[in-house]
Amino acid sequence: MAHADNRGKAAGQPGVDLLVVGGGVMGLWTALHAARSGRSVTLVEKRRIGAGASGGVLGALMAHLPDRWNAKKAFQFEALVSLEAEITALEAETGLSAGYRRSGRLIPLPKPHNRDLAVRTAGEALSHWRTPDRAFAFEVLDRAPAAGWPVSAAMTHGVVYDHLAARLSPRALLAAVRAALGQLANVTVREGVGVTGLDPHAGTARFDDGKHLSFGHCVLAAGVEAFDLLESLSPPVARPLGSAVKGQAALLKASVDPAWPVIFADGLYIVPHDDGLVAVGSTSENDFTDPHGTDGLLDAMIDRARVTAPVLADASVVERWAGLRPRAIGREPLVGRHPDHGRISLMAGGFKVSFGIAHCLARQVLNEIEGGTLDVPPSFAVAAHFEEARRL
């Protein structure tokens, strides 16, 4: 396989084939796939691995509904299906668990029209949620598979049981990918190092510790901070290419079977994890003053979870979490080569879907770097986001 072009490295400076900026799920998968193919890789993270939105607690892996099928939904479906094998291989390689389980999802149906829509959607799933050897149902049931999960009052017209959905432990997955990187001699991971400048023409990066690094190619996967780095490289546009959306979530200690499905009820996720932990979340806040503080919005979400699943009524809260999630202007991931700088690619704007598709996006970005095609939905492409940002 041809590797990234290293021509133009500054004389006398250390250099790598690929510089990955960002230690979240997008950056880690990019670094791992690149290193496995033989490239020399340096990953830098301003704070620590998982310090951003990827270090949260929720871990729900949910598909878009299978109605009105399109390229975005097809890409996500294939990614969610393939993730299971990726994680199985990663766990075997590292001996670490990622906390993955295809547990499914329950969606309460509180009104008659909710059930009517669910029945129609179930038919769409039969057509679209299929692989050559497996199909995933979108069942409409009168009762929940486990009594009180959710409470009957929340599902007066039944409940959907989505068999495609899964969950993982975000922090455990990051730890497993980080461990896999640590087993490879061609990878350097530097935490506590921020990028203060990029020269895409010379192929050099400047860090806040005063050091420089030459690169053949650079992938920006730094979550919310990727938007600031991108603005420094791009001509002015009418609107920012991305923004930060605050999310708050919590971990509760409860006697809940970890095999139970995730509950999704009108924006509320209740996610059983291993070791008796249940994640509850998350808010989506466009206006906030404290990006990492928790408040009454999280309290209200926890209260809703206790009502929806009474088994959580007396569950103690063991962690409250808040962080900023990156949402690109086009509301889809921002993926691919920068239109003006051939040495720079983007892996940003994953918002709520990063954990389910990052492994596939990373392969596509690396394929494009090597001269291949970027096979992602058109709405993910960098050009689509730039076009949106230019509109007044």
C-alpha positions as CSV (number, residue, x, y, z in Angstrom):
1,M,0.0,0.0,0.0
2,A,1.3,3.5,-0.8
3,H,1.8,5.7,2.2
4,A,1.1,9.4,2.7
5,D,3.4,11.7,0.8
6,N,6.2,13.0,3.0
7,R,7.8,15.3,0.5
8,G,8.2,18.8,1.7
9,K,9.2,17.9,5.3
10,A,11.1,20.7,6.9
11,A,14.8,19.9,7.0
12,G,16.1,18.8,10.3
13,Q,12.7,18.3,11.9
14,P,11.2,15.0,13.0
15,G,8.4,13.8,10.7
16,V,5.7,11.2,10.4
17,D,3.4,10.0,7.6
18,L,0.3,10.9,9.5
19,L,-0.4,13.4,12.3
20,V,-3.8,12.9,14.0
21,V,-5.0,15.8,16.1
22,G,-7.5,14.7,18.8
23,G,-7.7,11.8,21.3
24,G,-11.4,11.0,21.0
25,V,-13.1,8.1,19.2
26,M,-12.7,9.7,15.8
27,G,-8.9,10.3,16.2
28,L,-8.2,7.0,17.9
29,W,-9.8,4.9,15.2
30,T,-8.0,7.0,12.5
31,A,-4.7,6.5,14.2
32,L,-5.2,2.7,14.7
33,H,-6.3,2.0,11.1
34,A,-3.4,4.1,9.8
35,A,-0.8,2.4,12.0
36,R,-2.1,-1.1,11.2
37,S,-1.5,-0.4,7.5
38,G,2.2,0.5,8.2
39,R,2.2,4.3,8.4
40,S,4.1,6.1,11.0
41,V,1.6,7.9,13.1
42,T,1.7,10.6,15.8
43,L,-1.5,11.3,17.7
44,V,-1.6,14.5,19.9
45,E,-4.3,15.3,22.4
46,K,-4.5,18.7,24.1
47,R,-5.6,17.3,27.5
48,R,-5.9,13.5,27.8
49,I,-7.5,10.7,25.8
50,G,-11.3,11.0,26.1
51,A,-11.2,14.4,27.6
52,G,-13.9,15.7,25.2
53,A,-17.3,14.4,24.4
54,S,-16.0,10.9,23.7
55,G,-15.2,10.5,27.4
56,G,-18.9,10.5,28.4
57,V,-21.0,7.8,29.9
58,L,-24.0,7.1,27.7
59,G,-22.7,4.7,25.0
60,A,-26.0,4.1,23.1
61,L,-25.6,2.9,19.6
62,M,-28.8,3.7,17.8
63,A,-29.7,3.6,14.2
64,H,-31.8,6.1,12.3
65,L,-35.3,4.9,11.7
66,P,-35.5,2.7,8.6
67,D,-38.2,4.8,6.9
68,R,-37.4,7.2,4.0
69,W,-34.2,5.2,3.3
70,N,-31.2,7.1,2.0
71,A,-27.4,7.0,1.7
72,K,-26.9,8.3,5.2
73,K,-29.0,5.7,6.8
74,A,-27.5,2.9,4.7
75,F,-23.9,4.0,5.7
76,Q,-24.9,4.1,9.4
77,F,-26.5,0.7,9.2
78,E,-23.5,-0.9,7.7
79,A,-21.2,0.8,10.2
80,L,-23.3,-0.4,13.2
81,V,-23.4,-3.9,11.9
82,S,-19.6,-4.0,11.3
83,L,-18.7,-2.5,14.6
84,E,-19.5,-5.7,16.4
85,A,-16.7,-7.6,14.6
86,E,-14.3,-4.6,15.0
87,I,-14.8,-4.6,18.7
88,T,-14.5,-8.4,19.0
89,A,-11.1,-8.3,17.3
90,L,-10.0,-5.3,19.4
91,E,-10.9,-7.1,22.6
92,A,-9.0,-10.2,21.5
93,E,-6.0,-8.2,20.6
94,T,-5.8,-6.2,23.9
95,G,-7.5,-8.4,26.4
96,L,-9.7,-5.5,27.4
97,S,-13.5,-5.3,27.3
98,A,-15.3,-2.4,25.5
99,G,-18.5,-3.1,27.3
100,Y,-20.3,-3.9,24.0
101,R,-23.6,-5.7,23.8
102,R,-26.3,-5.8,21.1
103,S,-29.0,-5.4,23.7
104,G,-31.6,-3.7,21.5
105,R,-33.7,-0.6,22.1
106,L,-37.2,-0.1,23.6
107,I,-39.3,2.9,22.4
108,P,-42.5,3.4,24.4
109,L,-45.6,4.3,22.3
110,P,-47.7,6.6,24.4
111,K,-50.3,7.6,21.7
112,P,-52.2,5.8,19.0
113,H,-50.5,7.6,16.2
114,N,-47.1,6.5,17.6
115,R,-48.2,2.9,17.2
116,D,-49.5,3.4,13.7
117,L,-46.2,5.0,12.7
118,A,-44.2,2.2,14.3
119,V,-46.2,-0.5,12.5
120,R,-45.3,1.1,9.2
121,T,-41.7,1.5,10.2
122,A,-41.5,-2.2,11.1
123,G,-42.2,-3.0,7.4
124,E,-39.4,-0.7,6.3
125,A,-37.0,-2.5,8.7
126,L,-37.8,-5.8,6.9
127,S,-36.5,-4.3,3.7
128,H,-33.5,-2.2,4.9
129,W,-32.1,-3.7,8.1
130,R,-30.8,-6.8,6.4
131,T,-27.4,-8.3,5.7
132,P,-26.7,-11.4,3.6
133,D,-26.9,-13.6,6.8
134,R,-29.0,-11.6,9.2
135,A,-32.0,-9.4,9.6
136,F,-32.8,-7.0,12.5
137,A,-36.4,-6.7,13.5
138,F,-38.3,-3.5,14.5
139,E,-41.0,-5.3,16.5
140,V,-44.2,-3.6,17.8
141,L,-45.2,-5.3,21.1
142,D,-48.1,-4.9,23.5
143,R,-45.8,-5.4,26.5
144,A,-42.2,-4.8,27.3
145,P,-39.9,-7.8,27.4
146,A,-39.0,-7.1,31.0
147,A,-41.8,-6.0,33.4
148,G,-41.5,-2.3,34.4
149,W,-38.8,-1.6,31.8
150,P,-40.3,0.8,30.9
151,V,-43.3,1.4,33.2
152,S,-46.7,0.5,31.6
153,A,-48.0,4.1,32.0
154,A,-45.3,5.3,29.5
155,M,-46.4,2.8,26.8
156,T,-50.2,2.8,26.8
157,H,-50.1,1.9,23.1
158,G,-47.3,-0.6,23.2
159,V,-43.6,-0.5,22.7
160,V,-41.1,-0.9,19.9
161,Y,-38.3,-3.5,20.3
162,D,-35.5,-2.5,18.0
163,H,-33.1,-5.5,17.7
164,L,-30.4,-3.6,15.8
165,A,-29.4,-1.2,18.6
166,A,-26.5,-1.8,20.9
167,R,-24.5,-0.2,23.6
168,L,-20.8,0.1,24.7
169,S,-18.8,1.8,27.4
170,P,-17.3,4.9,25.8
171,R,-14.4,5.0,28.2
172,A,-13.7,1.3,27.9
173,L,-13.6,1.4,24.1
174,L,-11.2,4.4,24.2
175,A,-9.0,2.5,26.6
176,A,-9.0,-0.6,24.3
177,V,-8.1,1.4,21.2
178,R,-5.4,3.3,23.2
179,A,-4.0,-0.1,24.3
180,A,-3.9,-1.4,20.8
181,L,-2.0,1.7,19.7
182,G,0.4,1.1,22.5
183,Q,1.3,-2.3,21.0
184,L,2.4,-0.8,17.7
185,A,6.0,0.5,17.3
186,N,5.1,2.9,14.6
187,V,2.7,5.0,16.8
188,T,3.5,7.9,19.2
189,V,0.7,9.2,21.4
190,R,1.3,12.5,23.1
191,E,-1.2,13.7,25.7
192,G,-1.2,17.2,27.2
193,V,0.0,18.7,23.9
194,G,-2.0,21.2,21.9
195,V,-1.6,22.4,18.3
196,T,-1.0,26.1,18.1
197,G,-0.5,26.3,14.4
198,L,-0.5,24.3,11.1
199,D,1.3,25.1,7.9
200,P,-0.3,22.8,5.4
201,H,1.9,24.0,2.6
202,A,5.1,23.1,4.4
203,G,3.5,20.2,6.2
204,T,4.5,21.3,9.7
205,A,2.7,21.5,13.0
206,R,3.6,23.7,15.9
207,F,2.7,22.6,19.5
208,D,2.2,24.5,22.7
209,D,5.3,23.0,24.2
210,G,7.4,24.8,21.6
211,K,8.1,21.7,19.5
212,H,7.5,21.2,15.8
213,L,6.6,18.2,13.7
214,S,6.7,17.6,10.0
215,F,3.9,15.4,8.5
216,G,2.9,13.9,5.2
217,H,-0.7,14.4,6.0
218,C,-2.8,15.7,9.0
219,V,-6.2,14.6,10.2
220,L,-8.1,17.0,12.4
221,A,-10.3,15.0,14.7
222,A,-10.2,17.2,17.8
223,G,-14.0,17.5,18.4
224,V,-15.2,21.0,19.0
225,E,-11.6,22.3,18.8
226,A,-11.3,21.1,15.3
227,F,-13.6,23.9,14.2
228,D,-11.2,26.5,15.5
229,L,-8.3,24.9,13.8
230,L,-10.3,24.6,10.6
231,E,-11.2,28.4,10.7
232,S,-7.5,29.3,10.9
233,L,-6.9,27.3,7.6
234,S,-10.0,28.4,5.6
235,P,-11.1,31.5,3.9
236,P,-13.8,33.5,5.8
237,V,-17.3,32.2,5.3
238,A,-20.7,33.6,6.2
239,R,-21.2,31.3,9.1
240,P,-19.1,29.1,11.4
241,L,-18.4,25.6,10.1
242,G,-19.4,24.1,13.4
243,S,-20.5,24.7,17.0
244,A,-20.5,23.2,20.4
245,V,-23.6,21.6,21.9
246,K,-23.5,20.9,25.6
247,G,-24.7,17.5,26.9
248,Q,-25.2,16.3,30.5
249,A,-25.6,12.7,31.6
250,A,-25.3,10.6,34.7
251,L,-24.4,7.1,35.9
252,L,-26.6,5.4,38.5
253,K,-26.0,2.3,40.5
254,A,-28.9,0.0,40.2
255,S,-29.9,-3.7,40.3
256,V,-30.6,-3.9,36.5
257,D,-29.9,-6.8,34.2
258,P,-27.1,-5.5,31.9
259,A,-28.7,-7.5,29.1
260,W,-31.9,-5.4,29.2
261,P,-32.4,-3.2,26.1
262,V,-31.7,0.5,26.1
263,I,-34.8,2.6,26.7
264,F,-35.3,5.7,24.4
265,A,-38.3,7.8,25.4
266,D,-38.8,11.3,23.8
267,G,-35.1,12.3,24.0
268,L,-34.3,10.4,27.1
269,Y,-31.8,7.4,27.0
270,I,-31.6,4.9,29.8
271,V,-28.6,2.6,29.1
272,P,-27.9,-0.5,31.2
273,H,-24.1,-1.2,31.4
274,D,-22.1,-3.8,33.1
275,D,-21.3,-3.9,36.8
276,G,-24.7,-2.6,37.8
277,L,-24.4,0.8,36.2
278,V,-27.1,2.6,34.3
279,A,-26.4,5.7,32.2
280,V,-29.1,8.4,31.9
281,G,-28.9,11.2,29.4
282,S,-28.5,13.4,27.7
283,T,-29.4,17.1,27.3
284,S,-28.7,19.1,24.2
285,E,-28.0,22.7,25.1
286,N,-27.1,25.3,22.5
287,D,-26.9,28.1,25.1
288,F,-24.8,27.6,28.2
289,T,-22.4,29.4,30.5
290,D,-20.5,26.5,32.1
291,P,-19.5,23.9,29.5
292,H,-18.5,21.2,32.1
293,G,-20.9,21.9,35.0
294,T,-24.1,20.0,35.7
295,D,-27.3,21.6,36.9
296,G,-31.1,21.2,37.2
297,L,-31.4,20.1,33.6
298,L,-29.7,16.9,34.5
299,D,-31.7,16.6,37.7
300,A,-34.9,16.8,35.6
301,M,-33.6,14.1,33.3
302,I,-32.7,11.8,36.2
303,D,-36.2,12.3,37.6
304,R,-37.7,11.4,34.2
305,A,-35.6,8.2,34.2
306,R,-36.8,7.2,37.6
307,V,-40.5,7.7,36.5
308,T,-40.0,5.8,33.2
309,A,-38.1,2.9,34.9
310,P,-39.2,2.6,38.6
311,V,-36.4,0.2,39.3
312,L,-34.2,3.3,39.3
313,A,-36.3,5.1,41.9
314,D,-33.8,4.6,44.7
315,A,-30.7,4.2,42.6
316,S,-27.8,6.3,43.8
317,V,-26.1,8.7,41.4
318,V,-22.4,7.8,41.2
319,E,-21.3,10.3,38.5
320,R,-22.6,13.4,36.9
321,W,-21.0,14.3,33.6
322,A,-21.1,17.3,31.2
323,G,-19.2,18.0,28.0
324,L,-19.3,19.6,24.6
325,R,-20.3,17.7,21.5
326,P,-19.2,18.9,18.1
327,R,-22.0,19.6,15.6
328,A,-21.0,20.7,12.1
329,I,-23.1,23.3,10.3
330,G,-24.6,20.7,8.0
331,R,-25.6,18.6,11.1
332,E,-23.8,15.6,9.7
333,P,-20.2,14.5,10.2
334,L,-17.6,16.7,8.5
335,V,-15.4,14.2,6.7
336,G,-12.7,14.2,4.0
337,R,-9.9,16.3,2.5
338,H,-9.9,20.1,2.9
339,P,-10.8,21.7,-0.4
340,D,-7.9,24.2,-0.3
341,H,-5.2,22.2,1.5
342,G,-4.4,18.7,0.2
343,R,-2.4,17.7,3.3
344,I,-5.3,18.3,5.7
345,S,-8.3,16.0,6.2
346,L,-11.3,16.3,8.6
347,M,-12.9,13.8,11.0
348,A,-15.2,16.2,12.9
349,G,-18.8,17.0,13.7
350,G,-19.8,13.5,14.8
351,F,-22.2,15.0,17.4
352,K,-24.3,12.0,18.5
353,V,-23.3,9.3,16.1
354,S,-19.5,9.2,16.3
355,F,-19.2,5.9,18.3
356,G,-21.2,4.0,15.8
357,I,-19.5,5.1,12.6
358,A,-16.0,6.4,13.5
359,H,-14.3,3.1,12.5
360,C,-15.8,3.3,9.0
361,L,-15.2,7.0,8.5
362,A,-11.6,6.5,9.5
363,R,-11.1,3.9,6.7
364,Q,-12.7,6.2,4.2
365,V,-10.6,9.2,5.1
366,L,-7.4,7.2,4.9
367,N,-8.5,5.7,1.6
368,E,-8.9,9.2,0.2
369,I,-5.5,10.2,1.5
370,E,-4.0,7.3,-0.4
371,G,-5.6,8.5,-3.6
372,G,-8.8,6.5,-3.5
373,T,-12.4,7.6,-3.3
374,L,-14.2,8.9,-0.2
375,D,-17.2,6.7,-0.1
376,V,-19.4,8.5,2.4
377,P,-22.9,10.0,2.1
378,P,-22.8,13.3,0.1
379,S,-24.0,15.2,3.2
380,F,-20.9,14.2,5.1
381,A,-18.5,15.6,2.5
382,V,-16.4,18.7,3.5
383,A,-17.6,20.5,0.3
384,A,-21.2,20.2,1.4
385,H,-20.5,21.9,4.8
386,F,-18.5,24.7,3.1
387,E,-21.4,25.3,0.8
388,E,-23.8,25.6,3.7
389,A,-21.4,27.9,5.6
390,R,-21.2,30.3,2.6
391,R,-25.0,30.8,2.7
392,L,-26.2,34.0,4.5
